[in-house]
C-alpha cells in the first residue's frame, strides 16, 4: 500500500516514553480541564484510528445511542473513545494512554491535561511541515480534523439533551463530557492558526456543554459571579480558572471584600458608590502620610492652552513626607500615562492630590520606564481638575493623552497579585479577570496605547508584547493561550506590536475602530457613571467629544453619537438591552455596556427621522401579544411554522403586524448540528401600509418548528 506524505511525517515523530504522572520536558503544567478518574479503557494495543468512527468500530462498543444500562466496561471504553480516540483521529498520531494520565497522591490514575500542550504543539508543527511540501495533503488533513470535531460536537449536544440515551452514563458522566469538550475546544483553537489558509471554519460553540457546569464551586472558592459568567464562554477557560485562586480586594485594616452582592451582570466591588465617602489607599496600610499635589495653576494653564499637563515628581532631600512636583506639558516632555481603576483607591483630582507614599511609588515606576524624562507622567488624579470647564477640557483631550503617551502603565491590584515568574497563562487570566478589564474608560486607554506595561507583584513590570508569543515563540501557542488572548481582543488586535505567522492568523477580523468592534468590546464592561459611556468611546469612533459634553443626559448623548456616526451596523436593532424612547430612535440601545447584538456586515444609515436599512421581513394582520406569550407564524410557501418568543424581559404587552429578521429565513434549519442555525434574532414592528416604514416594538427570537400544515 502506498504511504501518504502525511503518514510519513507522522512516522518520523515518535512519542516519548512516559509513565502516568510524568510531564514531558519543557511543557508547563497548565490544566484546561479538571482531572477525571481514569476508568482503564481498552486503548493501547490497537493500530492508530484515522477517524473518530473508526476508533469506535474497532473496539466494538455498544450502539452510540442505547437504552441499555451502563456498565463499567462500556463506560471505560466510552471514556477512552471520547478523549484518546478523539486526539488520535485529529492529530493522526498514536497517543499512548499514559501520555494523558497522572497519579493522585494516593496513587489513583486520573486523566490529566498536563501533556496536552505538547500534543497540540507537535500536531501544529507537523501540519506546518506538511503544508510546506504538499499543500493539497495539508488541506485534506485539515478537513479531516474538522469532520472529527464536528462529529464530536454533534454527539456532545445530543448527549447533553438526551443523557438517558448516551452510551456513557456512569458517575463520571458530566466531568467526562466537560473534559471531552475542553479537548475539542483546545484542538479547534489550535486550528485557528491555519484558518485563513484553507477556508473559514464553522463557528463551533463548545460552551454549550457548560449549561450544567457546577459554577457554584467557583462561587464558593471566591470567584465573582460576573467573572464566572464571562469565563463560561469557554470550556477551557472556566476549568483553568477553577484551578486558580481568585484575587480578593482588601479594604482598610486588611479586611477582605467578598462578591456576595455581585451578580452575573455586574461586579459591585468595582463600582464607586457616590453616596459613600471615597477613601484613598496608601501604598502601605500602616502609612498615614500627608497628601501631595501638583501646582493647580500650572495644570489649569496647560489645559487652558489646549495642552496636556504632565507632572514630574522628585524627592527634595531628606524630608520623608514632602515631594517636589512640577508641571510641564506633553509638547515639552515624553511621558507615561497611568491607567487604573478608582476601586483600587487611586482616584482624586488635581486640587486634592494623592497620598505622598503613592506619588513616590508612581515616580519610582515611571522613572524605570522613562529615566531620561525623570519619570514624567499623566494621571487623572493629578491632571484633571474639579473645575467644570477644565474637567471638560481634560476629557476632550483624553484620547490624545493616551495616544500621544510614550507608553501606558496599567495599575490594578488584581494584576499586581500575580508574580512575574507565574506561567503566561496565569498572567493573562489575571489581566482578563481584573477590574481594569471590566471598566469603561480603560478600553480607550488600552486601545490607544502605543506600548502598554502592567505592574505585577513586587513592582515588576511586563509589557503586553512579552505576554504574547511573537516570532519563533508563536510556535508554542496552545489552545488555552489563544482562548485567553481571544477574550482580551480587541486590546491584542490593536496592540502596536506587529504579529508574525502564525499569531497573525489568530485575529483575522482586525479592522479599524468601528461601532461593531467597540460595541463588542463593551459587552463585558461596566461603569459607575452611565453618562460617561458615550464620552469614553466617542474619540475611538471619530466623533468630536465636545458635541456630547454640551448635553447633560445620557439618552441625548447616545442619540447625538449615533447621528454623528451616520453609518452603523444594521444588527444594532437586535440588541437585547433597554432602548431609547424618543420617536424615530426606539430601536437604539440606551447603552452598549453588557449588551450583545448579532454580528452583521450590513450597514444602516442613522438619520434624525430614524434608521434606514435593509432587512428580511414578515408581514401579517395586526395582533397584540401579552407579556411572555409565545406564538406561531405559519409560512405558507415553506409549509412550516416558526415559534416566536420574547427576546428580552419586559412585563408589558405589545402590538405588531410585522417582523424584521437579522438574517434570511432560509438560514433556519431544524438540526442540532453546530453548523446549523435553529433560531434567528428578530424584532416585532408595526409596519406602515407602504411596507417601507415601521416602528420598533419588541426584540423577539424565531425558532423553526417542523409542523407541516
C-alpha positions as MATLAB code, in Angstrom:
seq = 'XXXXXXXXXXXXXXXXXXXXXXXXXXXXXXXXXXXXXXXXXXXXXXXXXXXXXXXXXXXXXXXXXXXXXXXXXXXXXXXXXXXXXXXXXXXXXXXXXXXXXXXXXXXXXXXXXXXXXXXXXXXXXXXXXXXXXXXXXXXXXXXXXXXXXXXXXXXXXXXXXXXXXXXXXXXXXXXXXXXXXXXXXXXXXXXXXXXXXXXXXXXXXXXXXXXXXXXXXXXXXXXXXXXXXXXXXXXXXXXXXXXXXXXXXXXXXXXXXXXXXXXXXXXXXXXXXXXXXXXXXXXXXXXXXXXXXXXXXXXXXXXXXXXXXXXXXXXXXXXXXXXXXXXXXXXXXXXXXXXXXXXXXXXXXXXXXXXXXXXXXXXXXXXXXXXXXXXXXXXXXXXXXXXXXXXXXXXXXXXXXXXXXXXXXXXXXXXXXXXXXXXXXXXXXXXXXXXXXXXXXXXXXXXXXXXXXXXXXXXXXXXXXXXXXXXXXXXXXXXXXXXXXXXXXXXXXXXXXXXXXXXXXXXXXXXXXXXXXXXXXXXXXXXXXXXXXXXXXXXXXXXXXXXXXXXXXXXXXXXXXXXXXXXXXXXXXXXXXXXXXXXXXXXXXXXXXXXXXXXXXXXXXXXXXXXXXXXXXXXXXXXXXXXXXXXXXXXXXXXXXXXXXXXXXXXXXXXXXXXXXXXXXXXXXXXXXXXXXXXXXXXXXXXXXXXXXXXXXXXXXXXXXXXXX';
ca = [
       0.000    0.000    0.000;
       1.324    3.437   -0.904;
       2.254    5.517    2.138;
       0.966    9.085    2.040;
       3.171   12.065    2.824;
       1.056   12.676    5.928;
       1.766    9.155    7.186;
       5.489    9.532    6.550;
       5.595   12.719    8.602;
       3.705   11.016   11.407;
       6.053    8.054   11.407;
       9.081   10.331   11.740;
       7.800   11.752   15.030;
       7.615    9.130   17.733;
       6.055    9.819   21.122;
       8.496    9.891   24.074;
       8.110    7.179   26.671;
       6.356    8.367   29.802;
       4.731    6.859   32.824;
       1.484    8.062   34.414;
       2.353   11.180   36.377;
       5.242   12.217   34.105;
       5.231   15.619   32.456;
       7.248   15.985   29.287;
      10.255   18.352   29.387;
       9.595   21.978   28.505;
       5.835   21.702   28.871;
       4.309   23.821   31.672;
       1.678   22.107   33.794;
      -1.440   24.099   32.900;
      -4.820   22.452   33.405;
      -7.503   23.043   30.778;
      -9.811   20.509   32.387;
     -10.230   19.100   35.851;
      -8.682   15.681   36.374;
     -11.173   12.836   35.946;
     -10.863    9.292   37.244;
      -9.331    7.013   34.593;
     -11.609    4.032   34.068;
      -8.992    1.888   32.331;
     -10.488    1.812   28.857;
      -9.111   -0.557   26.233;
      -6.973    1.838   24.203;
      -3.364    0.685   23.822;
      -2.539   -2.275   21.603;
      -4.722   -1.177   18.687;
      -3.413    0.445   15.494;
      -3.988    4.161   15.080;
      -7.521    5.174   14.133;
      -7.711    7.763   11.364;
     -11.290    8.741   12.171;
     -13.356    9.014   15.315;
     -15.842    6.493   13.936;
     -13.052    4.006   13.122;
     -11.889    4.051   16.747;
     -15.458    3.242   17.770;
     -15.839    0.360   15.301;
     -12.530   -1.303   16.126;
     -13.396   -1.676   19.780;
     -16.957   -2.872   19.107;
     -18.691   -0.625   21.582;
     -22.433   -0.847   22.155;
     -24.525    1.358   19.833;
     -23.877    5.070   20.154;
     -27.346    5.816   21.483;
     -28.679    2.945   23.532;
     -31.203    2.401   26.289;
     -29.091   -0.446   27.637;
     -27.988    0.141   31.249;
     -24.472    1.425   31.670;
     -21.762   -0.882   32.912;
     -18.170   -0.226   33.900;
     -16.731   -1.793   30.738;
     -18.763    0.372   28.405;
     -18.043    3.476   30.481;
     -14.304    2.800   30.336;
     -14.305    2.282   26.577;
     -16.523    5.314   26.039;
     -14.186    7.486   28.112;
     -11.151    6.453   26.049;
     -13.135    6.970   22.832;
     -14.213   10.493   23.796;
     -10.655   11.539   24.673;
      -7.817    9.417   23.320;
      -9.821    8.375   20.277;
     -10.624   11.995   19.514;
      -6.988   13.057   19.820;
      -5.746   10.258   17.580;
      -8.332   10.935   14.889;
      -7.453   14.643   14.752;
      -3.658   14.696   15.215;
      -3.314   11.423   13.247;
      -0.675   10.016   15.534;
      -0.721    7.238   18.097;
      -1.357    8.652   21.580;
      -0.422    6.185   24.359;
      -2.911    6.329   27.210;
      -0.116    7.058   29.699;
       0.501   10.381   27.931;
      -2.854   11.630   29.216;
      -2.664   10.054   32.681;
      -1.447   11.264   36.051;
      -1.310    9.888   39.587;
      -3.087   11.324   42.618;
      -1.208   11.491   45.956;
      -2.768    8.149   46.905;
      -1.785    6.536   43.604;
      -5.075    6.573   41.681;
      -4.834    7.100   37.916;
      -6.651   10.153   36.552;
      -6.927   11.726   33.118;
      -4.920   14.951   33.080;
      -4.240   17.777   30.628;
      -0.600   18.125   31.719;
       0.776   16.910   28.387;
      -1.974   18.248   26.124;
       0.109   21.355   25.183;
       2.875   19.080   23.883;
       0.420   17.048   21.796;
      -1.040   20.232   20.299;
       2.388   21.757   19.689;
       3.642   18.628   17.941;
       0.474   18.478   15.829;
       0.795   22.066   14.642;
       4.476   21.537   13.854;
       3.649   18.535   11.658;
       0.810   20.461    9.995;
       3.221   23.285    9.128;
       5.785   20.828    7.788;
       3.183   19.169    5.575;
       1.873   22.494    4.313;
       5.367   23.451    3.127;
       5.786   20.323    0.984;
       2.234   19.333   -0.012;
      -0.492   21.946    0.316;
      -3.189   19.616   -1.023;
      -2.425   16.924    1.565;
      -2.374   19.602    4.253;
      -5.846   20.817    3.297;
      -7.166   17.269    3.321;
      -5.772   16.743    6.826;
      -7.324   19.984    7.979;
     -10.696   18.886    6.580;
     -10.477   15.502    8.295;
      -9.804   17.248   11.603;
     -12.838   19.480   11.075;
     -15.041   16.471   10.370;
     -13.896   14.698   13.537;
     -14.545   17.777   15.675;
     -17.930   18.332   14.060;
     -18.921   14.735   14.832;
     -17.771   15.159   18.414;
     -19.727   18.355   18.987;
     -22.881   16.890   17.464;
     -22.534   13.925   19.793;
     -21.956   16.149   22.833;
     -25.023   18.233   22.015;
     -27.142   15.100   21.748;
     -25.647   13.594   24.905;
     -26.499   16.788   26.774;
     -30.086   16.898   25.509;
     -30.751   13.164   25.887;
     -28.445   11.836   28.632;
     -30.600    8.741   29.103;
     -29.603    7.553   25.619;
     -25.888    8.247   25.909;
     -23.526    5.279   25.858;
     -21.753    6.695   28.918;
     -23.949    7.206   31.979;
     -21.658    6.429   34.915;
     -20.917    8.685   37.913;
     -18.230   10.489   35.873;
     -20.709   11.294   33.095;
     -20.636   15.107   33.306;
     -16.926   15.512   34.195;
     -16.033   13.294   31.235;
     -18.220   15.311   28.854;
     -16.698   18.562   30.149;
     -13.205   17.092   29.718;
     -14.057   15.989   26.179;
     -15.427   19.422   25.285;
     -12.251   21.045   26.657;
     -10.067   18.818   24.474;
     -12.250   19.569   21.451;
     -12.125   23.306   22.117;
      -8.331   23.225   22.554;
      -7.966   21.353   19.257;
     -10.237   23.814   17.460;
      -8.353   26.773   18.951;
      -5.078   25.299   17.717;
      -6.534   25.020   14.212;
      -7.148   28.784   14.141;
      -3.516   29.221   13.109;
      -4.320   27.663    9.727;
      -7.811   29.058    9.278;
      -7.161   31.669    6.596;
      -5.039   29.223    4.624;
      -7.987   26.951    3.937;
     -11.499   28.291    4.422;
     -13.340   29.920    7.316;
     -14.119   27.361    9.993;
     -17.655   26.989   11.246;
     -18.354   28.801   14.485;
     -18.343   25.755   16.729;
     -19.524   26.750   20.211;
     -18.201   24.339   22.814;
     -19.519   26.354   25.746;
     -23.000   24.874   25.224;
     -21.605   21.977   27.259;
     -21.380   24.233   30.313;
     -25.139   24.510   30.856;
     -24.803   22.001   33.695;
     -21.308   23.017   34.826;
     -21.106   23.282   38.654;
     -20.387   27.025   38.801;
     -21.294   27.071   42.486;
     -17.883   25.591   43.218;
     -16.198   28.647   41.736;
     -18.504   30.956   43.694;
     -17.647   29.111   46.899;
     -13.975   29.470   46.045;
     -14.471   33.231   45.877;
     -14.772   33.939   42.162;
     -17.119   36.816   41.298;
     -20.377   35.704   39.579;
     -19.745   38.342   36.891;
     -16.313   36.878   36.120;
     -17.699   33.340   36.160;
     -20.407   34.264   33.641;
     -17.722   35.794   31.411;
     -15.480   32.712   31.612;
     -18.409   30.432   30.762;
     -17.874   31.426   27.134;
     -15.089   28.843   27.039;
     -14.865   25.296   28.411;
     -11.087   25.527   28.800;
     -11.107   28.948   30.468;
     -13.677   28.106   33.127;
     -11.919   24.865   34.007;
      -8.497   26.533   34.071;
      -9.870   29.266   36.347;
     -11.220   26.591   38.684;
      -7.608   25.558   39.355;
      -6.561   29.135   40.237;
      -7.269   31.221   43.315;
      -9.245   34.432   42.711;
      -7.924   37.808   43.808;
      -9.575   39.296   46.903;
      -9.524   43.078   47.182;
      -8.720   44.228   50.686;
     -10.090   47.271   52.437;
      -8.688   49.351   55.288;
      -7.212   47.241   58.055;
      -6.749   44.294   55.642;
     -10.472   43.493   55.687;
     -11.383   41.282   52.720;
     -14.189   42.289   50.376;
     -16.237   39.400   49.008;
     -18.548   39.117   45.997;
     -21.715   38.256   47.914;
     -23.506   41.287   46.427;
     -22.261   40.753   42.872;
     -24.437   39.376   40.075;
     -23.912   37.710   36.705;
     -24.083   41.129   35.016;
     -22.133   43.342   37.417;
     -19.323   43.221   39.971;
     -20.406   45.538   42.778;
     -16.879   45.799   44.217;
     -15.625   47.668   41.163;
     -18.281   50.390   41.287;
     -17.899   53.579   43.253;
     -20.927   54.451   45.376;
     -21.426   58.247   45.162;
     -23.263   58.153   48.499;
     -20.239   56.764   50.345;
     -17.179   58.979   51.029;
     -14.309   57.949   48.751;
     -11.158   56.863   50.580;
      -7.701   56.835   49.024;
      -5.374   53.925   49.704;
      -1.836   54.422   50.943;
       0.997   52.360   49.484;
       1.090   50.574   52.839;
      -1.908   50.207   55.145;
       0.169   51.299   58.155;
       1.154   54.538   56.413;
      -0.595   57.799   57.351;
       1.469   60.259   55.336;
       0.215   63.616   54.116;
      -1.217   64.305   50.678;
       0.784   65.950   47.889;
      -0.499   67.566   44.719;
       0.833   69.276   41.595;
       0.662   73.059   41.178;
      -3.013   73.556   40.359;
      -2.489   76.829   38.472;
       0.080   75.206   36.160;
      -2.263   72.314   35.361;
      -5.139   74.693   34.605;
      -2.895   76.917   32.480;
      -1.830   73.936   30.353;
      -5.452   72.904   29.808;
      -6.466   76.484   29.011;
      -3.860   76.461   26.237;
      -5.262   73.146   24.986;
      -2.129   71.351   26.141;
      -1.848   68.058   28.033;
      -0.434   68.692   31.522;
       2.370   66.344   32.595;
       3.813   66.143   36.109;
       7.310   65.257   37.313;
       7.703   64.014   40.887;
      11.063   64.387   42.634;
      12.456   63.938   46.134;
      13.522   67.319   47.597;
      16.010   65.855   50.052;
      15.753   64.025   53.326;
      12.212   65.063   54.245;
      10.096   61.918   54.061;
       6.641   63.478   53.718;
       7.388   66.097   51.074;
       7.882   65.940   47.322;
       8.740   68.437   44.621;
       6.026   68.213   41.961;
       6.340   70.311   38.832;
       4.028   70.567   35.837;
       5.083   70.726   32.211;
       3.237   69.786   29.020;
       3.256   66.860   26.614;
       4.782   69.040   23.906;
       7.869   69.514   26.081;
       8.329   66.018   27.521;
       7.657   62.399   26.718;
       5.526   60.841   29.441;
       3.888   57.733   30.884;
       0.074   57.717   31.010;
      -1.290   55.869   34.049;
      -4.329   53.626   33.523;
      -6.051   52.461   36.713;
      -9.411   51.844   38.384;
     -10.775   54.047   41.130;
     -11.820   50.996   43.133;
      -8.127   50.487   43.964;
      -8.064   53.782   45.849;
      -6.070   55.948   43.412;
      -8.875   58.274   42.358;
      -8.675   62.016   43.021;
      -8.485   65.456   41.406;
      -5.695   67.955   40.844;
      -6.888   70.058   43.772;
      -6.778   67.154   46.262;
      -3.825   65.085   45.035;
      -2.843   61.680   46.434;
      -1.037   60.314   49.488;
       2.647   61.159   49.233;
       3.610   57.498   49.529;
       1.595   56.677   46.413;
       3.175   59.505   44.435;
       6.608   58.308   45.481;
       5.739   54.812   44.275;
       4.394   56.161   40.975;
       7.571   58.134   40.436;
       9.738   55.071   41.044;
       7.764   53.056   38.485;
       7.699   55.709   35.772;
      11.399   56.554   36.206;
      12.226   52.946   35.386;
      10.222   53.273   32.185;
      11.332   56.787   31.166;
      14.550   57.551   33.066;
      15.638   60.319   30.685;
      12.351   62.145   31.221;
      12.638   61.892   35.031;
       9.526   59.718   35.082;
       7.169   62.348   33.650;
       3.604   61.094   33.944;
      -0.041   61.877   33.333;
      -2.723   60.585   35.690;
      -6.334   61.684   36.039;
      -5.945   62.004   39.816;
      -3.257   64.662   39.247;
      -4.074   66.218   35.881;
      -7.886   66.538   35.821;
      -9.136   69.458   37.951;
     -12.529   69.543   39.627;
     -13.333   72.899   37.960;
     -16.100   72.060   35.474;
     -14.732   73.795   32.376;
     -11.227   72.467   32.957;
     -12.569   68.982   33.555;
     -14.439   69.150   30.244;
     -11.233   70.287   28.527;
      -9.309   67.359   30.040;
     -11.977   64.930   28.808;
     -11.763   66.411   25.308;
      -8.010   65.742   25.394;
      -8.321   62.262   26.918;
      -7.919   60.264   23.708;
      -4.975   62.397   22.638;
      -3.475   61.957   26.108;
      -3.253   58.177   25.836;
      -2.463   58.137   22.124;
       0.499   60.507   22.485;
       1.943   58.889   25.621;
       5.299   57.148   25.150;
       3.705   54.228   26.931;
       0.743   53.378   29.152;
       1.273   51.806   32.577;
      -1.604   49.712   33.938;
      -2.014   49.661   37.718;
      -4.513   47.133   39.058;
      -4.447   45.356   42.412;
      -5.607   42.062   40.908;
      -2.930   42.071   38.214;
      -0.368   43.150   40.819;
      -1.135   39.989   42.806;
       0.465   37.889   40.043;
       4.166   37.056   40.075;
       6.400   37.731   37.090;
       7.506   34.103   37.399;
       3.948   32.782   37.007;
       3.053   30.996   33.744;
       1.975   33.230   30.881;
      -1.492   31.698   31.085;
      -1.894   32.847   34.689;
      -0.721   36.367   33.855;
      -3.243   36.560   31.022;
      -6.001   35.212   33.277;
      -5.230   37.864   35.935;
      -5.463   40.590   33.308;
      -8.630   39.153   31.780;
     -10.388   38.876   35.162;
      -9.081   42.161   36.580;
     -11.193   45.164   37.494;
      -9.174   47.083   34.900;
     -10.537   44.881   32.087;
     -14.110   45.449   33.280;
     -14.166   49.233   33.362;
     -15.477   51.545   30.655;
     -12.724   54.170   30.421;
      -9.848   51.701   30.391;
     -10.942   50.404   26.977;
      -9.947   53.666   25.300;
      -6.794   53.854   27.378;
      -5.730   50.392   26.223;
      -6.712   50.691   22.563;
      -4.839   53.949   22.040;
      -1.641   52.919   23.828;
       1.500   52.882   21.692;
       3.052   50.482   24.179;
       1.487   49.047   27.321;
       3.065   47.782   30.548;
       1.469   46.032   33.521;
       2.690   46.191   37.108;
       3.000   42.718   38.625;
       3.937   41.598   42.142;
       6.973   43.222   43.784;
       6.627   46.193   41.404;
       7.918   44.105   38.489;
       6.875   45.399   35.074;
       5.925   43.412   31.975;
       4.843   44.647   28.549;
       1.853   43.323   26.637;
       4.207   42.139   23.894;
       6.043   39.945   26.386;
       2.783   38.135   27.149;
       2.022   37.336   23.511;
       4.045   34.693   21.666;
       5.697   36.506   18.756;
       8.118   35.219   16.134;
       9.545   31.785   16.901;
       7.759   31.666   20.260;
       4.433   31.745   18.446;
       5.035   28.111   17.544;
       4.292   27.280   21.191;
       0.852   28.913   21.054;
      -1.507   26.363   22.545;
      -5.281   26.385   22.770;
      -5.502   27.967   26.224;
      -3.227   30.907   25.357;
      -5.230   31.519   22.215;
      -8.534   31.427   24.097;
      -7.232   33.864   26.723;
      -5.926   36.255   24.079;
      -9.181   35.962   22.132;
     -11.111   37.105   25.191;
      -8.744   40.082   25.519;
      -9.460   41.262   21.992;
      -9.510   43.965   20.694;
      -6.704   45.033   23.049;
      -4.456   42.400   21.493;
      -5.698   43.060   17.964;
      -4.875   46.749   18.073;
      -1.617   46.497   20.021;
       1.208   48.303   18.276;
       3.366   45.177   18.070;
       3.421   43.538   14.652;
       2.311   39.908   14.888;
       4.108   37.324   12.822;
       2.971   33.979   11.493;
       1.212   32.081   12.963;
      -0.065   34.523   15.618;
      -1.214   36.885   12.889;
      -3.782   34.284   11.838;
      -5.457   34.208   15.235;
      -7.240   37.508   14.741;
      -8.440   37.572   11.165;
     -11.111   40.206   11.665;
      -8.714   43.025   12.535;
     -10.319   46.273   11.440;
     -10.274   49.927   12.312;
     -12.305   51.161   15.241;
     -15.985   50.983   14.316;
     -19.169   50.688   16.329;
     -19.341   46.924   15.811;
     -15.816   46.399   17.169;
     -16.224   48.823   20.061;
     -19.714   47.569   20.894;
     -18.414   44.010   21.143;
     -15.607   45.173   23.449;
     -18.129   46.904   25.735;
     -20.246   43.791   26.324;
     -18.173   42.821   29.379;
     -17.508   46.319   30.738;
     -19.331   48.476   33.272;
     -19.206   51.967   34.754;
     -20.460   53.764   37.848;
     -21.405   56.790   35.709;
     -23.712   55.843   32.824;
     -23.495   59.360   31.412;
     -19.779   58.764   30.720;
     -20.327   55.897   28.275;
     -20.523   57.903   25.071;
     -17.711   60.203   26.241;
     -15.405   57.226   26.704;
     -15.917   55.822   23.188;
     -16.604   58.905   21.050;
     -12.967   59.603   20.174;
     -12.391   55.955   19.277;
     -15.217   56.291   16.760;
     -14.015   59.605   15.349;
     -16.738   61.693   16.993;
     -15.945   65.105   18.496;
     -16.368   64.692   22.265;
     -17.235   68.374   22.707;
     -20.558   67.796   20.920;
     -21.500   65.324   23.664;
     -20.233   67.423   26.549;
     -22.647   70.184   25.583;
     -25.617   67.991   26.622;
     -26.116   66.511   30.068;
     -28.319   63.432   29.693;
     -27.029   60.031   28.653;
     -30.015   59.443   26.346;
     -29.387   62.633   24.393;
     -25.670   61.862   24.164;
     -26.414   58.425   22.718;
     -28.682   59.944   20.073;
     -26.042   62.517   19.102;
     -23.338   59.845   18.925;
     -25.396   57.697   16.549;
     -26.285   60.684   14.359;
     -22.639   61.736   14.173;
     -21.610   58.223   13.147;
     -24.326   58.048   10.465;
     -23.449   54.558    9.215;
     -23.819   51.898   11.902;
     -24.219   48.086   11.922;
     -27.764   47.181   10.907;
     -27.773   44.490   13.609;
     -27.938   47.189   16.289;
     -31.748   46.930   16.358;
     -31.458   43.321   17.599;
     -29.533   44.186   20.773;
     -31.130   42.851   23.945;
     -30.953   45.829   26.285;
     -33.208   48.779   27.013;
     -33.953   51.160   24.150;
     -34.364   54.896   23.805;
     -37.963   56.088   23.931;
     -37.801   59.052   21.554;
     -39.798   58.617   18.319;
     -37.515   57.540   15.493;
     -34.976   56.119   17.959;
     -36.929   53.387   19.735;
     -34.580   50.884   18.039;
     -31.467   52.499   19.538;
     -29.849   50.978   22.650;
     -29.635   53.104   25.765;
     -26.256   51.528   26.416;
     -23.738   49.226   24.763;
     -22.457   48.002   28.124;
     -23.332   44.367   28.685;
     -25.477   44.256   25.546;
     -24.799   41.864   22.686;
     -26.245   42.061   19.196;
     -25.919   39.667   16.236;
     -22.896   40.224   14.030;
     -23.666   41.603   10.600;
     -21.578   43.187    7.868;
     -24.524   45.217    6.629;
     -24.670   48.916    7.428;
     -27.688   51.130    8.097;
     -27.973   54.912    7.950;
     -28.936   56.801   11.100;
     -30.967   59.928   10.337;
     -32.897   62.398   12.523;
     -36.075   60.594   11.446;
     -34.867   57.078   12.234;
     -32.733   54.229   10.911;
     -32.705   53.368    7.202;
     -31.617   49.808    6.469;
     -32.466   46.603    4.611;
     -33.873   43.606    6.499;
     -35.707   40.388    5.609;
     -39.284   40.694    6.912;
     -42.655   39.072    7.550;
     -45.977   40.906    7.318;
     -49.279   39.738    8.847;
     -52.521   41.041   10.319;
     -52.034   43.145   13.429;
     -52.037   41.222   16.704;
     -51.471   42.047   20.372;
     -49.063   39.815   22.281;
     -49.195   39.519   26.046;
     -46.146   39.508   28.281;
     -44.045   36.340   27.813;
     -46.613   34.861   25.423;
     -45.219   32.526   22.755;
     -46.915   32.494   19.376;
     -46.623   30.803   15.982;
     -46.096   32.185   12.494;
     -47.113   29.948    9.597;
     -45.036   30.167    6.430;
     -47.420   29.090    3.661;
     -44.818   28.707    0.926;
     -42.484   26.574    3.052;
     -45.302   24.742    4.796;
     -43.855   25.118    8.274;
     -44.227   27.208   11.415;
     -41.936   29.463   13.409;
     -42.196   29.776   17.152;
     -41.818   33.379   18.325;
     -40.923   34.353   21.875;
     -39.743   37.473   23.695;
     -36.047   38.191   23.398;
     -35.971   40.467   26.457;
     -37.515   40.631   29.905;
     -40.355   43.134   29.569;
     -43.624   42.936   31.551;
     -45.625   44.943   29.010;
     -47.774   43.761   26.119;
     -47.068   44.860   22.544;
     -48.898   45.128   19.240;
     -47.287   44.311   15.897;
     -48.028   43.376   12.301;
     -44.538   42.554   11.091;
     -41.161   41.083   11.992;
     -37.703   42.163   10.824;
     -35.077   39.395   10.746;
     -31.347   39.533   11.431;
     -30.738   37.035    8.607;
     -32.772   35.438    5.803;
     -35.327   32.904    6.957;
     -33.788   30.193    4.760;
     -30.861   30.061    7.205;
     -33.176   28.397    9.707;
     -32.809   24.631    9.865;
     -34.181   22.263   12.445;
     -30.968   20.466   13.377;
     -28.618   20.057   16.323;
     -25.598   20.422   14.051;
     -23.174   23.121   15.244;
     -23.136   24.454   11.692;
     -26.918   24.756   11.603;
     -28.984   27.590   12.932;
     -32.333   26.820   14.505;
     -33.035   30.366   15.672;
     -32.965   33.856   14.234;
     -32.848   37.131   16.170;
     -35.649   39.458   15.148;
     -37.735   42.462   16.181;
     -41.502   42.837   16.151;
     -42.632   46.054   14.453;
     -45.702   47.956   13.360;
     -45.436   48.365    9.597;
     -46.983   51.138    7.568;
     -49.047   50.254    4.516;
     -46.099   51.075    2.224;
     -44.107   48.253    3.894;
     -41.087   50.578    3.938;
     -41.618   52.381    7.232;
     -42.127   50.759   10.603;
     -41.977   51.380   14.336;
     -39.901   49.223   16.682;
     -41.975   47.289   19.260;
     -40.077   44.366   20.813;
     -36.942   42.214   20.486;
     -38.013   38.614   19.728;
     -36.487   35.285   18.705;
     -37.758   32.912   15.991;
     -37.332   29.133   16.161;
     -38.092   26.740   13.344;
     -40.622   24.067   14.205;
     -41.261   21.265   11.723;
     -45.067   21.358   11.759;
     -46.366   20.630    8.312;
     -49.623   22.430    7.634;
];
